Amino acid sequence: MKSILPRILMTGLAMGSAMMPAIAGAQAAPREYTLFEGANIGVNLDKSVYPVRDVFGSSWVIDINGQDRAVSAKEAPVDLKISPALKLTEVSATIAGFKREPGYSFANDPSVRLTRGMNVAADVSASYQAAANQAAATNPTAVGADSVSTSGTGDSSQVLASSSAKVADTISSASAGADAGNVLESKNATSEGYDAMDVEFEVSSAKPLQDPYIVTMVKFHPKGAAPGVVQSMVYAKALNPIDTHPTKVKFSQEGFPFDYEVVDYQLHLYNHGVEIATTISPKRQEMTPDQAFEYVKTSYITAHKTATLPAAPIMGELPPDLSAQLAAGKYSEPIYVKVSKDGLADEAFSDAACTARIDDPYLESVVRSIRFKPALEEGKPVDGVATLNLGRLRV
């Protein structure tokens, strides 16, 4: 996902953050962060797992050695690896009017079956009519002879008229019988129940999403299965770009057994492989910038209980004009920042030994706006020094 300047993305988490004003004296608007339970999706292929980066038609798009590759679900079942994970993000989309309800697949839709039955009835009726017309034209006295006078004193035109009327009555009855039979058959055929799910909602985002797609994950109990039996189904759909204007999304997910029972349903939103929090995300929790940093720092320390590692930048906001400064050739050399065991930056130096302090108020404001993973010694946070190359930060 392309983020909007100014921002640093922390390693391993889809998050951009602004911990404090980037320029001394400036007042930054408070930002909100969202912690939520997301899902990391990968494709098992050739004994390796490749993260999904996009969805195109019926294909999952994965990255193999820097090259996008589409894995089609039409050619063969795709072996997906889905892992739940807590994620922290500044980007959050709004989903409004969310609704899901049982539905019918196209082939099982009662209106489709009714129309199909009526069409069949019409075809049968037309066949009967054609056959009767042919019979009446060949031998008009053959149909209904028991009720039509055929004596020599009778009027032949009256005989023909009476015969034709009898033919019409007979065909009408046959047609009505065929019509009713097909409609009844259509009703009986739909008695098996729902076999799809209809979903609709509106989605919008304060920050544009250029390459969004959704993935639904449904756990369901098949009708007639033993208690406790649960099956899963995954569905993916590419969306049009999302912005501040609500966009209507509506689709039908098919392939369920008749009269299935939903056990759990989740809808996840991604933008070029990076998951975006939504207003219906599981375990959603709003956080202030300080809370977000404490969560990230604690997670990092917990994940490296015995490691010895240097301090490194993890999150922060960069001033809007930093790109122009870098383009002009400023701050191209690495700088060294003293970082406390709490992950807070102190002063910047031009040497790793931190003996030559850099006297630059602008650079100092940039450095102090960044938060760091603290240095670790056997898993314990300690004061340390971080190497910072502003030109290589992911912004």
N, C-alpha and C positions, 0 to 999 in steps of 0.2 A: 504494500500500500504506500503510495506517495503521500508523505505528510506535508503539512503546510509550515513553512518557515515562520517563526523560529522554533525548533524542537530537536531534542535528542531522544532517540528511542533506546530504551533499556534492553539489554541483552536477554533473550529468552522470553520476554513478555511484550505483548503488543500494547505499548504505552508511550505517549508523549506527555511531557509534564512541564509545569511552570511553578517552581517552588517559591520564587520571590521575584521582585522587580529586577529586570536585567540591568537597568541603568540607574545609577544612584539618583535618588530623589523622585524617580518615576513611580506612579501608583498603578500597579497592575490589577486588573479585575480578578476577583477570586475565581478560581477554577474548581470544577467538580470532577471527581474521578469515580469510576464505577468498577467495583469488584463483582465478578459474576462467575458462574460455572459454565464454561464453554466446552468445546469438544475439538480435540486435535484429530484430524482425519488424514489417513495415509492409505496408499495402495500397496499391497503385498505383491511384488513382482520380481521374479528371478531371485528369490530368497532375500530380497531387500525390501525395506519399507520406504516409500517416497511420499513426502507430504503433498497433499492436493493444493494446487495453486489457483485453480479456476474450474469452471464447469462450462462445457460447450455442447449444446444439444444433449445427446445421451452419453456423452463422454466425460470422464474425469481427466483433468489436465494436471500432469505431474511434471516435476523438474528432475531431469536426469543429466547430471554433469553440465548444468547450465542451459540445457536444451529442453523446451517444452515438448511433452509427448502426450497425445490424447489416447486414453484407454477406454475403448467403447464398451458400454454395457449391453449393446445389441449383439455383439459377436459371441460373448460368453459372460457368465457371471463374474463380477469384479470382486476380488478378495480385499475387502476394506478392513483397515485397522482403525478403530475409533476409541480414543482414550479421553475420559472426562478430565478437565483441568481447570483450576481456578485461574482466572485471568483478570488483569487490571488494565483499564483503558481510559483514555480521556475522551475518545470518540464514542458516542452513544446515539443510536437511532430510535425514533419514536414509532411504535406500532399502535395504531388506533383501530377500533372496530373489529378486533380480531374475532373470528368466528370459524368454528369447525363443526361439522355435523356429518352423520352417516349419509352416504349417497349411493347411487347406482353407477356402475360402469356403463358405457354406451350400449354394449350388447345386451345388458340386463335392465336397461331403463324401461319402465312400464310404458311410457309414451312411445318409445321406439318400437317395442313389441306390439303395442296396440296398432300402431300405424302399419307395421309389417303384416299383422293379421288381417287388417282391413284391406290391404292391397291384395293379399292372397285371395280374400273373399271376392273382391271385385273381379279378379282374373277368372275365378271359378264361375262367377255369375255370367261373365261375358262368354265363357265357353258354352255354358248351358244355353244361353240365348241364341248363340250362333247355330248350335245343334238343333234347337227347336225350330228356328226359322227354316233351316234346311229341310227338316221333316215335314213341316206344314206346307212348304212349297212343293215337295215331292208327292205327298198323299194327304191332302187336307182333311180327309174324313177318317184318317187312321187314329187320330188322337181324340179321345173322348167320344168314340162312336156310340157308346151305350147311352149317352144323354143327348144325342143329336138325331133328329129325324132323317131317315135316308129313303123314305118311300118315294115311289115314282111321282106322286102328286105334290111332293115338297118342292120349295124354291131352292135351287142350287146355290144361289148367292147367299141365302140365309144359312144354308149348311156350311158354306165356307166361312162366314162371319162367326157362326157359333163355334166352329172348330178352332179358328184363330183365337177367340176369346179363351177357350179352354187351354190352348197352348200357353197363352200369356199367364193364366192363373197358375198353371203347373210350374212354369219357369220362375214366377215370382216366389212361389213357395220354396222351390229348390234354392233360389238365390238367398232368401231369408235364412234358410236353414244353414247354408254354407257360411253366411256372414256371422250368424250367432255362434256357430261352432268354432270359428277361428278366433272370435273375440274371447270366448270362454277359454279356449286353449291359451291365448295370450295372457289372460289373467292368471290362469293356473301356473304358467311358466314363470311368472314373476314372484311366486309365493316363496321362493327360496330366500329372499331377503337382500339386505344391503351388502354390497361387495366393493365399495369405494368410499372415499372420504372427500367431501367438498370443503375447501378452505378459502377464506377471503379476509383481507385486511387492507389498511392503508399504511404506507411507510414513508417516513421523511427523516432527514438528517441535517443538522446545522452545518456540518462539514461535508462537502460533496463526496459521494462514493461513485467512482467512475466505472468500476468493474465488479458490481455486486452480484451475489447469488445466495440462494437460501438452500439449506439442507434440513429436511425433517427426519426425525427419528421416532418411530412408533413401535411401542411394545403392545402386543395384543394377545388375547386368549381366543383361540379358535372355538367355534361352537361345537359342542360335543366332545371336546378334548378333555382329558383328565384334569381335575382341579390342580392348579399350580403350573400347568403347562403354558409357557409364554413364548411367543415367536416375535421376531423383529423385522421391520421393514425400513429401508432408508430411501429417501427420495430427494433429488436435487433439481433445482430450476434456476437458470440464469435470469437476471432481472435487468431492466433498463437502468441507466444511471439514476442515482437518487440524490435529491437536493432538498431544499427547505420546503418545497411544495409537495404535499401528500400525493403519493402515487398509488393507484389501486392495483392490488395484486389478487388474482383469483385463479384457482386451478383445482383440478380433480385428481386425486391420487388413487389409482386403481391397483388391482392385484390382491386384494384381501379375500379371505374365504367368506362365504355367506354368513351374515349375522355375527361377525366378529365383535369382540368386546375390547375396547381400548383400556389398557392398563397404565400406559404412560405415553405422553406426547411432548416432544420438544421441537422447537423451531429455532435454528441458528442462522445468523446472517454473517456473511463473509464479504470482504472486499479484496480481491486478488490474493486470496490465501490467508489474509489476516482477519480474525474474527472480530466482529463489532458487537458491543453490548447493545441490547434492546430493552425496551420497557417490559418485555415479558421474559427476559432471561432468568433462568433458575438461580436462586441464591444471590440475587442482586442486592448490592449494598453500596450506597453513596459514601464517598470519602472526600475529606478535605485534602489539600496538598500535603500537609504534614502527616496526616494519617496514611496517605498513600505511600509516602517515603518510608515511614516506619514499617509498613507491611512489606514493602520490597526488601528493605534492609534485613528484617527478621527472617524472611523467606530465604534470602541469600546465605545468611549465617547458618540457618538450620540445614541447608542443603550441602554445606561444606564443614561438617563438624570436626574433621581432623586435618583440614587442608591448611597449607601455608601459601598465601597469595598476596600480591601487591594490591594497593588501592587502585580503583579504576572508576571512571565516570559512569553513572547509571541513569541519571535523569536530570532535567533542568531546562530552562528557557534561555535562548540566545537572543540578543537584540536584533531587530530587523535589518540593521545596516551592517551586520557582521559579514554577510556575503560579499558586499561591495569592498569591504576592507580586505578580505581574503583575496578577492579578484585583483586587487591593486598590489598584491604581493606582501601585505603585512601579515604578521603572525604565522609565517610559513614554517618556522623552526619549532621543534618540540619545546614545550615549557614543562617545568616541574613544580608540582603543587603539594604543599604540605597538607595532609588530610588527617583530621582527628579520628579517634576510634569510633566516633559517632557518625562519621561519613561527611563531615563539614569541612569545606575548603578554608585554608588560611591564606598564606602569601604565595606568590608565584616567583620562581627563580629560573635563571637561564642555565643552571648546571644541576646535575643529579645530586651533588652533595649539598645543594641548597645553601650556597655561600654567596651567590651573586643575585641579590634581590632585584626584580624588575620593577622600576618605578614608572608605572603607567596606569593612571586612574581608570581609563576605559577598560584595559585588560583586567584590572582588578575587579571591576564590576561584573565582567563576563565570568571570570573564574568563580566568584562568590555566588553566582546564580546557579551554579551546577552542584548537584549532590552526587556523592561517591559511594561505591561499595568500599567499606573500610578494609584496610589491610588485615590479614589474618595470620596468626601464628598458631598452628595446630588447632585451628578452629576458633581461636579466641580473637576478638577485635582488638587491634592495637593502633597506635599512631603510625602513620606511614607517609610515603611519598608516591604520588601518582604522576605518571607521564601523560601529558595532555597535548595532543596535536589537533588544534582547532580545525585545520583543513581536512581532517579525516573523520571528523565526527559525522555520524549519520544524522542528517537533518532533513 
